[in-house]
Amino acid sequence: MKGSFSVPGDYIYFKSQVPLHKIPIGSKQWRYYDFGPKYVPPLICLPGIAGTADVYYKQIMSLSNKVLCIQKLPDTNLLSLSCELHRISVEFAFAAYVVASPFEFCCGVFTYWNLEDYRVISVDIPLVWNNQEWIQAFEKFLDVIDVHHIHLYGTSLGGFLAQLFAQHRPRRVKSLVLSNTFLETSNFSAAMPWAPIVGWAPSFLLKRYVLTGIRDGPHEPFIADSVDFVVAQVETLSKDDLASRLSLTVDSASVGPLRLSDTFITIMDTNDFCAVPQELKDQVIERYPGARLANLKSGGDFPFLSRPDEVNLHLQLHLRRVGVEAQPEYVQGTNRDGAGESSSNQNNERGGVDNESKDEMRDYIGVTNENSVATNENESSVALETPFLGNFDNEVLRNVHLSIDE
């Protein structure tokens, strides 16, 4: 672990864009992020002992914040197209002839569309001291935020809690993504003989015990950065937070049979090293023989931070495989008069975005060869492809034939 920790720039951007929610439910204080279209069944991320809701910020920004901007450059006949994906911005300038559109595509300075969104919720594990209390508290949390059907992504302790909830509340859990997790707690309770007095242990002892479970260096840079980020999050946890999470780890419990079919489960483990013993991870694979395996060659204990591109790809593939499709969510743009107007409001006035409207959008954005005029014989038609935007985005962008102004 490094001597000093520098806050990542993409995390600063995330904090500026995504609000942190804090709500009391009974005696429990819930802290969580909720981003993406509210009508999409959410993917709920559950952290391990050392994690907080913040550790999944790369998943939230990747799966819930894909933005396409098309902008008319001042005093030119050029349009600027940029694709933004959690602080990654790629811009292209091109000359194009734009036809009239019911969406008033180029009526003003710029227009934004959020092309593809999943809803992602990342939560902190609240102060609960046994697994039955966790099940009841989590169900109340879902009721309060008005979420009925969920997809769970849990790592380490979070994966164990996700399985328990799926066992006892099978109607609510539609799929599972399990990463570096386990089926029962006996190994951890045996390794922690002072478990009965964990609630009375001083804070420094609890933090030291949690941090000793994280493999110290040397690490390759991305893994080292992920460790530093999680260690910084541990420093934000109170004594009671740490004590309750350790209590959940050693509370006598095991995962029983699930009503959920194995085909709705993805197991995503790292193959290099992990705080959870390999034999416990193997038990999870044996329990769900029909689950999809998504092994990562490396990534350490926190692949969601050290290997976010791979993890996000597997999460997106899992959601599509279980029938969850990302939905377009329209973001506010600027019309000719300079007044901001939400495209979603415009669409609602038209009665919503139906399939016919989506087809019109595709036909409009795609400037075909018949509608594009080259300004120079040497100008070539270029198809822009951005593979990270998904099927709908690629279908749209592949139809955009850009004439580069030399």
C-alpha positions in Angstrom: 0.0 0.0 0.0 1.2 3.5 -0.8 2.2 5.9 1.8 -0.1 8.6 0.4 -3.4 8.3 -1.4 -4.4 10.6 -4.3 -8.1 10.7 -5.0 -8.7 9.5 -8.6 -10.0 12.1 -11.0 -12.8 9.9 -12.3 -14.0 9.5 -8.7 -14.0 13.3 -8.2 -16.1 13.6 -11.4 -18.4 10.8 -10.2 -19.0 12.6 -6.9 -19.9 15.8 -8.8 -22.5 14.0 -11.0 -24.1 11.3 -8.8 -25.8 12.3 -5.5 -25.3 10.2 -2.3 -28.6 9.3 -0.7 -28.9 8.9 3.1 -32.2 7.7 4.5 -33.1 6.3 8.0 -35.3 3.2 7.9 -36.3 2.2 11.5 -33.1 2.2 13.4 -30.9 1.6 10.3 -29.2 4.4 8.4 -28.9 3.5 4.7 -26.3 5.2 2.5 -26.5 4.5 -1.2 -26.1 5.7 -4.8 -29.0 5.3 -7.3 -28.4 6.2 -10.9 -30.1 5.4 -14.2 -33.7 5.1 -15.5 -36.1 4.4 -12.6 -38.2 2.1 -14.8 -35.4 -0.3 -15.5 -35.0 -3.2 -13.0 -31.9 -2.2 -11.0 -28.6 -4.0 -10.5 -27.8 -3.6 -6.8 -24.2 -3.8 -5.8 -23.2 -5.1 -2.3 -19.7 -4.6 -1.1 -17.5 -6.7 1.1 -16.3 -6.0 4.6 -13.8 -3.3 3.5 -16.1 -1.8 0.9 -18.6 1.1 0.8 -21.1 2.2 -1.7 -18.4 4.3 -3.3 -16.3 1.3 -4.4 -18.6 0.6 -7.3 -18.4 4.1 -8.8 -16.8 2.8 -12.0 -19.8 0.4 -12.6 -22.3 3.2 -12.0 -20.6 5.6 -14.4 -20.1 2.9 -17.1 -23.5 1.3 -17.0 -25.6 4.3 -16.2 -24.1 7.3 -17.9 -23.5 6.9 -21.6 -24.0 10.3 -23.3 -24.0 11.3 -27.0 -23.7 14.9 -27.9 -24.1 16.4 -31.3 -23.1 20.1 -31.4 -23.0 22.8 -34.1 -19.6 24.5 -33.9 -19.9 28.3 -33.8 -19.5 30.2 -37.1 -18.9 27.0 -39.1 -20.8 24.5 -41.1 -19.3 21.7 -39.0 -20.9 19.5 -36.4 -19.0 18.1 -33.5 -20.0 14.6 -32.3 -18.7 13.4 -28.9 -19.3 10.3 -27.0 -18.8 10.5 -23.2 -18.3 7.4 -21.0 -17.4 8.1 -17.4 -15.0 11.0 -18.2 -13.8 9.5 -21.5 -14.7 12.0 -24.2 -13.9 11.4 -27.9 -14.8 14.2 -30.4 -15.0 14.3 -34.1 -15.7 17.3 -36.4 -17.4 16.8 -39.7 -19.4 18.5 -42.4 -22.8 17.1 -43.0 -26.2 18.0 -44.5 -28.9 17.5 -42.0 -32.5 17.0 -43.1 -35.6 18.1 -41.2 -36.6 16.0 -38.2 -39.5 15.7 -35.8 -36.8 15.7 -33.1 -35.5 19.1 -34.3 -32.1 17.6 -34.3 -30.1 20.7 -35.2 -32.5 23.4 -34.3 -30.1 25.1 -31.9 -26.7 25.0 -30.3 -26.6 21.4 -29.0 -28.8 18.5 -28.1 -28.0 15.6 -25.7 -29.3 12.1 -25.7 -28.5 9.5 -23.1 -28.3 6.5 -25.5 -28.2 3.6 -23.2 -28.7 3.3 -19.5 -29.0 0.6 -16.8 -30.1 1.5 -13.4 -27.4 0.8 -10.8 -27.8 1.0 -7.1 -24.7 0.7 -4.8 -25.4 0.4 -1.1 -23.5 0.4 2.2 -24.1 -2.5 4.5 -26.0 -0.9 7.4 -25.6 -1.7 11.1 -26.9 -5.3 11.3 -25.5 -7.9 13.5 -26.8 -11.2 12.1 -27.9 -12.5 8.8 -31.6 -12.6 9.6 -31.5 -9.0 10.6 -29.8 -8.3 7.2 -32.6 -10.0 5.3 -35.3 -8.1 7.0 -33.5 -4.7 6.8 -32.7 -5.1 3.1 -36.3 -6.0 2.3 -37.5 -2.8 4.1 -35.0 -0.8 2.2 -36.3 -2.1 -1.1 -39.8 -1.3 -0.1 -38.9 2.3 0.8 -37.2 3.0 -2.5 -40.1 1.2 -4.3 -38.0 -1.5 -5.9 -39.6 -4.9 -6.2 -37.5 -7.0 -8.6 -33.7 -6.8 -8.4 -30.5 -8.2 -9.8 -27.8 -8.5 -7.2 -24.0 -8.2 -7.7 -22.1 -9.1 -4.6 -18.4 -9.4 -3.8 -16.9 -11.3 -0.9 -19.3 -10.7 2.1 -21.7 -8.9 -0.3 -22.0 -12.1 -2.4 -22.8 -14.2 0.6 -25.5 -11.7 1.7 -26.9 -11.6 -1.8 -27.3 -15.4 -1.8 -29.0 -15.4 1.6 -31.4 -12.8 0.4 -32.1 -14.8 -2.8 -32.7 -17.9 -0.7 -35.2 -16.3 1.7 -36.8 -13.8 -0.7 -36.8 -15.7 -4.0 -39.6 -13.7 -5.6 -37.6 -10.5 -5.5 -34.2 -11.7 -6.8 -34.2 -12.2 -10.6 -30.5 -12.9 -11.0 -27.1 -13.0 -9.2 -23.5 -12.0 -10.1 -21.2 -13.5 -7.5 -17.5 -12.5 -7.2 -14.9 -14.0 -4.8 -17.5 -15.1 -2.4 -18.5 -18.1 -0.2 -21.4 -20.3 0.9 -20.9 -20.5 4.7 -19.1 -18.7 7.5 -17.6 -21.5 9.6 -14.0 -21.0 8.2 -14.1 -17.3 9.2 -15.5 -17.9 12.7 -12.8 -20.5 13.3 -10.1 -18.1 12.3 -11.5 -15.4 14.7 -11.7 -16.8 18.2 -12.4 -13.4 19.7 -15.6 -13.2 17.6 -18.0 -13.1 20.7 -16.5 -9.9 21.8 -16.1 -8.2 18.4 -18.6 -5.5 19.5 -16.4 -4.4 22.3 -13.1 -4.4 20.4 -11.4 -1.0 19.9 -11.6 0.6 16.5 -7.9 0.4 15.7 -8.0 -3.4 16.3 -11.0 -3.9 14.0 -9.4 -1.8 11.2 -6.1 -3.7 11.6 -7.9 -7.0 11.4 -9.8 -6.0 8.2 -6.7 -4.6 6.5 -4.7 -7.7 7.2 -7.1 -9.5 5.0 -5.9 -7.3 2.1 -2.8 -8.6 0.4 0.0 -6.1 0.7 2.3 -5.3 -2.3 4.1 -5.2 -4.5 1.2 -4.9 -6.9 0.9 -3.9 -10.5 -0.3 -0.2 -10.7 -4.0 -0.8 -11.2 -4.3 -3.3 -8.4 -2.2 -1.1 -6.2 -4.5 1.8 -6.9 -7.6 -0.3 -6.1 -6.1 -1.3 -2.8 -5.3 2.3 -1.9 -8.8 3.3 -2.7 -10.4 0.6 -0.6 -8.0 1.3 2.3 -9.1 5.0 2.2 -12.7 3.8 2.4 -12.0 1.7 5.4 -10.7 4.8 7.2 -14.2 6.3 6.8 -16.0 3.4 8.5 -16.9 3.8 12.2 -16.1 1.2 14.9 -19.7 0.0 14.8 -19.6 -0.4 11.0 -16.6 -2.6 11.2 -17.9 -4.6 14.1 -21.2 -5.3 12.5 -19.6 -6.5 9.2 -17.2 -8.8 11.0 -20.2 -10.1 13.0 -22.0 -10.9 9.8 -18.9 -12.8 8.6 -18.7 -15.0 11.7 -22.4 -15.3 12.3 -23.2 -19.0 12.0 -25.0 -19.3 8.7 -24.9 -21.1 5.3 -26.6 -20.7 2.0 -29.3 -23.3 1.3 -30.8 -24.3 -2.0 -32.0 -21.5 -4.2 -35.2 -21.4 -6.2 -33.3 -19.3 -8.8 -32.1 -21.3 -11.8 -28.4 -21.6 -12.3 -28.7 -20.0 -15.7 -29.5 -16.7 -14.0 -26.3 -16.8 -12.0 -22.9 -15.5 -13.2 -19.7 -16.4 -11.1 -16.9 -13.8 -11.7 -13.8 -14.8 -9.8 -10.2 -13.6 -10.0 -7.5 -16.2 -10.6 -4.5 -14.4 -9.1 -5.1 -13.9 -5.4 -8.0 -13.1 -3.1 -8.8 -12.9 0.7 -11.4 -15.6 0.3 -9.7 -19.0 0.2 -9.8 -20.8 -3.2 -11.5 -23.8 -1.7 -14.5 -21.6 -0.6 -14.7 -20.1 -4.1 -14.7 -23.6 -5.6 -17.6 -24.6 -3.3 -19.7 -21.8 -4.9 -18.9 -23.1 -8.4 -19.8 -26.7 -7.4 -23.1 -25.4 -5.9 -24.2 -23.8 -9.1 -22.9 -26.1 -11.9 -25.1 -24.4 -14.5 -23.9 -20.9 -13.8 -22.0 -18.9 -16.3 -18.3 -18.6 -15.4 -16.5 -15.3 -16.0 -13.0 -15.8 -14.7 -10.6 -12.9 -14.6 -6.9 -13.7 -15.0 -6.0 -11.0 -12.5 -7.5 -8.2 -10.5 -6.9 -9.1 -6.9 -9.6 -8.6 -4.3 -11.2 -5.6 -6.0 -11.5 -6.3 -9.7 -14.4 -3.8 -10.0 -11.7 -1.1 -9.4 -8.6 -2.7 -10.9 -10.3 -4.3 -14.0 -13.4 -2.2 -14.5 -13.7 -2.7 -18.2 -13.7 -6.5 -17.9 -16.1 -6.4 -15.0 -18.5 -4.0 -16.6 -18.5 -6.0 -19.8 -19.4 -9.2 -17.9 -22.1 -7.3 -16.0 -23.6 -6.0 -19.2 -23.5 -9.4 -20.8 -25.2 -10.9 -17.7 -28.0 -8.3 -17.7 -28.7 -8.9 -21.3 -28.6 -12.6 -20.9 -31.3 -12.5 -18.1 -33.5 -10.2 -20.2 -32.6 -6.7 -18.9 -32.1 -4.3 -21.8 -30.6 -0.8 -21.3 -33.2 1.9 -22.1 -32.7 5.4 -23.6 -33.1 8.2 -21.2 -33.2 11.7 -22.7 -31.2 14.5 -21.2 -31.9 18.2 -21.3 -30.7 20.0 -24.4 -30.9 23.6 -25.7 -33.3 24.8 -28.3 -33.0 27.7 -30.8 -34.2 30.2 -28.3 -31.6 29.1 -25.8 -34.1 27.8 -23.4 -33.4 24.4 -22.0 -36.0 21.8 -22.7 -35.9 18.1 -21.8 -36.2 15.8 -24.7 -38.1 13.4 -22.5 -40.7 16.1 -21.8 -41.0 16.6 -25.6 -41.5 12.9 -26.1 -44.0 12.7 -23.3 -46.0 15.5 -25.0 -46.1 13.3 -28.1 -47.3 10.3 -26.1 -44.0 8.7 -25.2 -41.2 7.3 -27.3 -42.6 4.4 -29.2 -40.9 2.1 -31.7 -42.0 4.3 -34.6 -40.3 7.3 -32.9 -37.1 5.3 -32.3 -37.1 4.3 -36.0 -37.5 8.0 -36.9 -34.5 8.9 -34.7 -32.4 6.2 -36.3 -33.4 7.4 -39.8 -32.7 10.9 -38.9 -29.3 10.5 -37.2 -28.1 8.2 -39.9 -27.2 10.5 -42.8 -27.2 8.0 -45.7 -25.2 8.1 -48.9 -28.2 9.5 -50.8 -28.4 12.5 -48.4 -24.7 13.3 -48.0 -22.9 15.5 -50.5 -19.1 15.5 -50.7 -17.6 18.9 -50.9 -14.4 17.6 -52.5 -13.7 14.7 -54.8 -10.9 13.6 -52.5 -13.2 13.6 -49.4 -14.0 10.1 -48.2 -16.9 8.7 -46.3 -16.0 7.5 -42.8 -18.1 5.3 -40.6 -17.7 6.0 -36.9 -17.8 2.9 -34.6 -17.6 3.0 -30.9 -17.9 -0.6 -29.6 -18.4 0.4 -26.0 -21.8 2.0 -26.7 -23.8 -1.2 -27.2 -25.9 -2.6 -30.0 -28.3 0.3 -30.5 -25.5 2.9 -30.4 -23.5 1.0 -33.0 -26.5 0.6 -35.2 -27.0 4.4 -35.2 -23.4 5.4 -35.5 -22.6 2.9 -38.3 -25.2 4.7 -40.4 -23.6 8.1 -39.9 -21.5 8.7 -43.0 -19.2 11.6 -42.2 -17.6 13.8 -44.8 -14.3 15.1 -43.4 -13.6 18.7 -44.3 -10.0 18.9 -45.3 
